[in-house]
Amino acid sequence: MIEWLSKHDQLIYKVIMFFVFFYLAFIIGNKVTKSVRKTFFITALSLLVYTSIHYTMALFIN
């Protein structure tokens, strides 16, 4: 939803927003798993899944 609302933002703001949400996901994941390695793996995996779904849907829509 936040990405949809920021459709017309400049690229620098989108990059900053990405790092903020990545950091928040990492902190929350670290509290849940209590392992930095597992947290990084889960966060990177979820980012990869989101990115693949996002670009796949963009191919079908455009």
Helices and strands as residue ranges (DSSP letters): H 2-5, H 11-33, H 36-61
